[in-house]
């Protein structure tokens, strides 16, 4: 999958997150939230897993976490990736 532009998915409501992905030469992750220190490694692992699943070699991923569970983060990331790969 090739990312063509920046795209986002999610909300800033409690128990959700906003995921923004942009095309980039390499993998970059900016993970923010009240518990970002606690869940940083877990989140990086699941982001890398989703990028591998969709054959994305480079992406800038920004996650503003409001207490989202893993499946929510994965769903928001997948949606943002699909939106970023879609032609305008």
TIMARKOL-968249 format. One record per atom (N, C-alpha, C): residue number from 1; residue in one letter; atom name; x, y, z. Coordinates in pm, 1 decimal. Example, Ala and Ser with C-alpha at 12.3 -4.5 7.8 and 13.67 -1.06 7.14 Angstrom:
% residues 2
{1 "A" "N" {1319.0 -569.0 780.0}}
{1 "A" "CA" {1230.0 -450.0 780.0}}
{1 "A" "C" {1320.0 -330.0 780.0}}
{2 "S" "N" {1285.0 -225.0 708.0}}
{2 "S" "CA" {1367.0 -106.0 714.0}}
{2 "S" "C" {1290.0 3.0 787.0}}
% end
This chain:
% residues 88
{1 "X" "N" {85.5 -117.5 0.0}}
{1 "X" "CA" {0.0 0.0 0.0}}
{1 "X" "C" {89.8 123.5 0.0}}
{2 "X" "N" {55.0 218.4 -84.6}}
{2 "X" "CA" {129.9 343.3 -90.2}}
{2 "X" "C" {44.1 455.2 -33.6}}
{3 "X" "N" {100.1 528.6 62.5}}
{3 "X" "CA" {28.6 641.6 120.6}}
{3 "X" "C" {44.2 761.2 28.2}}
{4 "X" "N" {-66.4 820.8 -10.6}}
{4 "X" "CA" {-65.3 932.3 -104.9}}
{4 "X" "C" {-75.3 1068.8 -38.1}}
{5 "X" "N" {-139.3 1073.5 77.0}}
{5 "X" "CA" {-158.1 1200.7 147.4}}
{5 "X" "C" {-184.8 1173.7 294.7}}
{6 "X" "N" {-199.8 1278.3 371.8}}
{6 "X" "CA" {-228.1 1268.1 514.5}}
{6 "X" "C" {-376.2 1238.4 536.0}}
{7 "X" "N" {-403.9 1149.8 631.4}}
{7 "X" "CA" {-542.5 1115.8 664.2}}
{7 "X" "C" {-552.9 1082.7 812.6}}
{8 "X" "N" {-672.0 1100.4 867.7}}
{8 "X" "CA" {-696.7 1075.6 1010.0}}
{8 "X" "C" {-821.8 992.2 1029.6}}
{9 "X" "N" {-830.6 934.4 1149.4}}
{9 "X" "CA" {-951.0 861.7 1190.4}}
{9 "X" "C" {-959.9 868.5 1342.8}}
{10 "X" "N" {-1081.1 873.7 1393.4}}
{10 "X" "CA" {-1102.8 871.7 1537.5}}
{10 "X" "C" {-1152.2 1004.0 1592.0}}
{11 "X" "N" {-1169.6 1005.5 1724.8}}
{11 "X" "CA" {-1216.2 1125.2 1795.1}}
{11 "X" "C" {-1133.9 1143.4 1922.1}}
{12 "X" "N" {-1153.6 1256.7 1987.0}}
{12 "X" "CA" {-1087.3 1282.2 2115.2}}
{12 "X" "C" {-1179.2 1250.7 2233.1}}
{13 "X" "N" {-1284.1 1173.8 2207.1}}
{13 "X" "CA" {-1372.4 1130.4 2314.9}}
{13 "X" "C" {-1298.9 1033.3 2406.2}}
{14 "X" "N" {-1346.3 1019.0 2528.4}}
{14 "X" "CA" {-1288.6 923.6 2622.5}}
{14 "X" "C" {-1295.7 782.3 2564.7}}
{15 "X" "N" {-1191.5 703.8 2585.4}}
{15 "X" "CA" {-1180.3 565.6 2537.9}}
{15 "X" "C" {-1165.2 554.6 2386.4}}
{16 "X" "N" {-1122.8 661.2 2321.4}}
{16 "X" "CA" {-1098.5 660.3 2177.1}}
{16 "X" "C" {-959.8 719.6 2153.1}}
{17 "X" "N" {-925.5 737.3 2027.3}}
{17 "X" "CA" {-798.8 800.1 1991.1}}
{17 "X" "C" {-812.7 859.9 1852.2}}
{18 "X" "N" {-725.9 955.8 1822.5}}
{18 "X" "CA" {-716.0 1011.2 1688.4}}
{18 "X" "C" {-583.7 963.1 1631.4}}
{19 "X" "N" {-590.4 897.2 1515.3}}
{19 "X" "CA" {-471.0 848.4 1447.3}}
{19 "X" "C" {-457.4 925.6 1316.3}}
{20 "X" "N" {-340.6 984.8 1296.3}}
{20 "X" "CA" {-310.3 1056.5 1173.5}}
{20 "X" "C" {-188.8 991.7 1109.7}}
{21 "X" "N" {-198.9 959.2 982.2}}
{21 "X" "CA" {-86.1 900.6 909.2}}
{21 "X" "C" {-51.4 989.7 790.4}}
{22 "X" "N" {78.2 998.2 763.4}}
{22 "X" "CA" {128.7 1075.9 651.9}}
{22 "X" "C" {237.1 997.0 580.9}}
{23 "X" "N" {251.9 1019.2 450.3}}
{23 "X" "CA" {363.0 953.6 380.0}}
{23 "X" "C" {496.1 999.7 437.8}}
{24 "X" "N" {590.6 908.6 445.2}}
{24 "X" "CA" {721.9 939.0 501.5}}
{24 "X" "C" {821.4 836.2 448.3}}
{25 "X" "N" {947.4 872.0 442.2}}
{25 "X" "CA" {1051.4 781.3 393.4}}
{25 "X" "C" {1072.8 662.1 487.5}}
{26 "X" "N" {1051.7 685.9 617.8}}
{26 "X" "CA" {1077.1 581.7 717.5}}
{26 "X" "C" {964.0 581.3 820.5}}
{27 "X" "N" {971.8 487.9 913.4}}
{27 "X" "CA" {870.8 478.2 1018.3}}
{27 "X" "C" {898.6 581.7 1127.3}}
{28 "X" "N" {797.1 660.0 1160.5}}
{28 "X" "CA" {803.7 755.0 1271.8}}
{28 "X" "C" {673.6 743.5 1349.4}}
{29 "X" "N" {684.6 742.9 1481.6}}
{29 "X" "CA" {566.0 734.4 1566.6}}
{29 "X" "C" {571.1 842.6 1672.7}}
{30 "X" "N" {464.2 920.1 1682.3}}
{30 "X" "CA" {446.3 1019.6 1787.8}}
{30 "X" "C" {321.4 976.8 1863.6}}
{31 "X" "N" {341.8 917.7 1980.4}}
{31 "X" "CA" {231.4 863.3 2060.9}}
{31 "X" "C" {212.0 952.1 2182.3}}
{32 "X" "N" {93.8 1013.1 2193.3}}
{32 "X" "CA" {64.5 1107.2 2301.2}}
{32 "X" "C" {-58.6 1062.3 2379.4}}
{33 "X" "N" {-59.9 1096.6 2505.3}}
{33 "X" "CA" {-175.0 1065.8 2588.6}}
{33 "X" "C" {-132.7 1054.5 2733.7}}
{34 "X" "N" {-230.4 1050.5 2821.3}}
{34 "X" "CA" {-202.7 1045.9 2964.7}}
{34 "X" "C" {-121.6 922.8 3004.2}}
{35 "X" "N" {-143.4 811.0 2938.8}}
{35 "X" "CA" {-73.4 687.2 2972.2}}
{35 "X" "C" {27.2 646.7 2864.6}}
{36 "X" "N" {75.6 743.3 2788.4}}
{36 "X" "CA" {163.7 710.8 2675.6}}
{36 "X" "C" {293.3 644.1 2720.5}}
{37 "X" "N" {344.4 678.8 2837.3}}
{37 "X" "CA" {467.8 615.4 2885.3}}
{37 "X" "C" {443.6 467.6 2915.5}}
{38 "X" "N" {331.0 437.1 2973.7}}
{38 "X" "CA" {297.9 299.8 3011.8}}
{38 "X" "C" {274.9 211.5 2889.0}}
{39 "X" "N" {206.0 265.4 2787.6}}
{39 "X" "CA" {165.8 184.5 2672.9}}
{39 "X" "C" {248.5 209.4 2547.5}}
{40 "X" "N" {359.2 280.5 2557.1}}
{40 "X" "CA" {439.4 316.6 2439.5}}
{40 "X" "C" {489.9 194.1 2363.4}}
{41 "X" "N" {547.0 98.8 2431.7}}
{41 "X" "CA" {601.9 -19.7 2363.5}}
{41 "X" "C" {490.8 -103.6 2300.8}}
{42 "X" "N" {382.9 -123.1 2372.7}}
{42 "X" "CA" {269.4 -198.9 2319.1}}
{42 "X" "C" {215.6 -132.9 2193.1}}
{43 "X" "N" {199.8 -3.2 2199.0}}
{43 "X" "CA" {143.1 69.9 2086.3}}
{43 "X" "C" {237.6 68.9 1967.0}}
{44 "X" "N" {366.2 85.0 1989.6}}
{44 "X" "CA" {461.4 79.9 1879.2}}
{44 "X" "C" {456.5 -56.6 1811.8}}
{45 "X" "N" {446.9 -162.4 1890.1}}
{45 "X" "CA" {438.0 -297.2 1835.1}}
{45 "X" "C" {315.1 -316.8 1748.9}}
{46 "X" "N" {200.1 -270.3 1794.8}}
{46 "X" "CA" {78.5 -289.6 1716.0}}
{46 "X" "C" {76.6 -200.9 1592.7}}
{47 "X" "N" {137.9 -82.6 1599.4}}
{47 "X" "CA" {147.2 3.7 1480.9}}
{47 "X" "C" {236.8 -62.1 1376.4}}
{48 "X" "N" {351.0 -113.1 1418.6}}
{48 "X" "CA" {440.9 -181.3 1324.7}}
{48 "X" "C" {372.1 -303.7 1262.7}}
{49 "X" "N" {297.3 -376.9 1343.6}}
{49 "X" "CA" {223.7 -494.4 1295.0}}
{49 "X" "C" {123.8 -455.5 1186.2}}
{50 "X" "N" {48.5 -347.0 1208.7}}
{50 "X" "CA" {-50.5 -302.7 1110.8}}
{50 "X" "C" {16.5 -250.4 983.7}}
{51 "X" "N" {128.7 -180.5 997.1}}
{51 "X" "CA" {199.9 -131.6 879.0}}
{51 "X" "C" {252.6 -249.1 796.9}}
{52 "X" "N" {305.4 -350.6 864.2}}
{52 "X" "CA" {351.9 -471.1 794.5}}
{52 "X" "C" {236.1 -541.0 724.1}}
{53 "X" "N" {123.6 -552.1 792.0}}
{53 "X" "CA" {5.0 -618.2 735.0}}
{53 "X" "C" {-37.6 -552.8 604.3}}
{54 "X" "N" {-23.3 -421.0 596.4}}
{54 "X" "CA" {-65.4 -346.4 478.4}}
{54 "X" "C" {52.4 -310.9 386.7}}
{55 "X" "N" {168.3 -369.4 412.7}}
{55 "X" "CA" {288.0 -348.7 329.8}}
{55 "X" "C" {324.6 -201.3 316.3}}
{56 "X" "N" {319.7 -129.8 427.5}}
{56 "X" "CA" {359.5 10.6 431.0}}
{56 "X" "C" {499.2 16.6 491.4}}
{57 "X" "N" {596.7 58.6 410.8}}
{57 "X" "CA" {735.3 59.0 459.2}}
{57 "X" "C" {770.3 186.1 535.8}}
{58 "X" "N" {707.8 296.2 500.6}}
{58 "X" "CA" {736.5 421.0 569.0}}
{58 "X" "C" {610.2 500.5 593.4}}
{59 "X" "N" {598.4 555.1 713.6}}
{59 "X" "CA" {482.2 636.5 748.0}}
{59 "X" "C" {512.4 716.3 873.4}}
{60 "X" "N" {458.3 835.4 879.0}}
{60 "X" "CA" {461.5 913.7 1001.3}}
{60 "X" "C" {325.4 892.8 1065.6}}
{61 "X" "N" {325.2 835.1 1184.7}}
{61 "X" "CA" {200.7 802.9 1254.6}}
{61 "X" "C" {194.6 884.5 1383.3}}
{62 "X" "N" {87.2 959.5 1400.7}}
{62 "X" "CA" {64.1 1036.9 1522.6}}
{62 "X" "C" {-62.5 983.1 1586.7}}
{63 "X" "N" {-51.6 946.3 1713.9}}
{63 "X" "CA" {-167.1 894.3 1787.6}}
{63 "X" "C" {-188.8 979.0 1911.9}}
{64 "X" "N" {-307.5 1036.9 1923.2}}
{64 "X" "CA" {-349.0 1106.8 2044.4}}
{64 "X" "C" {-446.1 1013.7 2114.9}}
{65 "X" "N" {-397.9 946.7 2218.6}}
{65 "X" "CA" {-473.8 841.8 2286.6}}
{65 "X" "C" {-552.5 899.3 2404.2}}
{66 "X" "N" {-680.4 867.2 2407.7}}
{66 "X" "CA" {-768.1 909.0 2516.9}}
{66 "X" "C" {-813.6 787.7 2598.1}}
{67 "X" "N" {-728.8 684.1 2602.4}}
{67 "X" "CA" {-761.6 564.2 2678.7}}
{67 "X" "C" {-820.1 453.5 2593.2}}
{68 "X" "N" {-786.5 452.0 2465.7}}
{68 "X" "CA" {-839.3 351.3 2373.7}}
{68 "X" "C" {-777.8 214.0 2400.0}}
{69 "X" "N" {-857.7 109.6 2381.4}}
{69 "X" "CA" {-805.7 -26.4 2392.2}}
{69 "X" "C" {-738.6 -62.5 2258.6}}
{70 "X" "N" {-663.2 -171.3 2258.5}}
{70 "X" "CA" {-584.3 -210.5 2141.3}}
{70 "X" "C" {-666.7 -219.7 2013.8}}
{71 "X" "N" {-780.5 -284.7 2018.8}}
{71 "X" "CA" {-860.8 -304.8 1898.2}}
{71 "X" "C" {-908.2 -172.1 1840.8}}
{72 "X" "N" {-932.8 -74.8 1926.1}}
{72 "X" "CA" {-973.7 58.3 1879.7}}
{72 "X" "C" {-858.2 127.2 1808.9}}
{73 "X" "N" {-738.9 118.4 1865.9}}
{73 "X" "CA" {-621.4 178.7 1802.8}}
{73 "X" "C" {-597.3 114.2 1666.2}}
{74 "X" "N" {-606.5 -18.1 1660.1}}
{74 "X" "CA" {-586.9 -87.9 1532.4}}
{74 "X" "C" {-691.4 -44.9 1429.6}}
{75 "X" "N" {-816.0 -35.4 1470.4}}
{75 "X" "CA" {-923.4 3.6 1378.2}}
{75 "X" "C" {-903.4 145.9 1327.1}}
{76 "X" "N" {-867.4 236.3 1415.5}}
{76 "X" "CA" {-844.2 375.4 1374.3}}
{76 "X" "C" {-723.9 383.7 1280.6}}
{77 "X" "N" {-617.6 309.9 1311.7}}
{77 "X" "CA" {-498.2 310.2 1227.3}}
{77 "X" "C" {-529.7 253.9 1088.9}}
{78 "X" "N" {-600.8 142.0 1084.4}}
{78 "X" "CA" {-634.3 81.6 955.9}}
{78 "X" "C" {-719.8 176.1 871.0}}
{79 "X" "N" {-816.1 241.7 933.8}}
{79 "X" "CA" {-900.7 336.4 862.2}}
{79 "X" "C" {-818.5 452.9 808.0}}
{80 "X" "N" {-729.8 506.9 889.9}}
{80 "X" "CA" {-644.7 618.1 845.7}}
{80 "X" "C" {-553.6 574.9 731.1}}
{81 "X" "N" {-498.6 453.7 738.5}}
{81 "X" "CA" {-412.8 403.2 630.6}}
{81 "X" "C" {-490.8 391.5 500.0}}
{82 "X" "N" {-609.8 335.0 506.5}}
{82 "X" "CA" {-691.3 318.4 385.8}}
{82 "X" "C" {-730.9 454.2 326.9}}
{83 "X" "N" {-761.8 549.4 411.7}}
{83 "X" "CA" {-794.4 683.8 363.7}}
{83 "X" "C" {-672.9 751.1 300.3}}
{84 "X" "N" {-555.7 733.2 359.7}}
{84 "X" "CA" {-432.8 794.0 306.9}}
{84 "X" "C" {-390.4 733.4 175.0}}
{85 "X" "N" {-428.5 609.7 151.1}}
{85 "X" "CA" {-389.9 541.4 26.5}}
{85 "X" "C" {-490.2 565.4 -85.5}}
{86 "X" "N" {-605.3 615.6 -52.8}}
{86 "X" "CA" {-711.7 636.6 -150.3}}
{86 "X" "C" {-682.2 761.5 -233.0}}
{87 "X" "N" {-696.2 749.4 -363.0}}
{87 "X" "CA" {-675.6 864.3 -452.4}}
{87 "X" "C" {-783.4 969.3 -433.8}}
{88 "X" "N" {-745.9 1091.1 -454.6}}
{88 "X" "CA" {-844.0 1200.1 -438.1}}
{88 "X" "C" {-926.9 1220.3 -561.0}}
% end
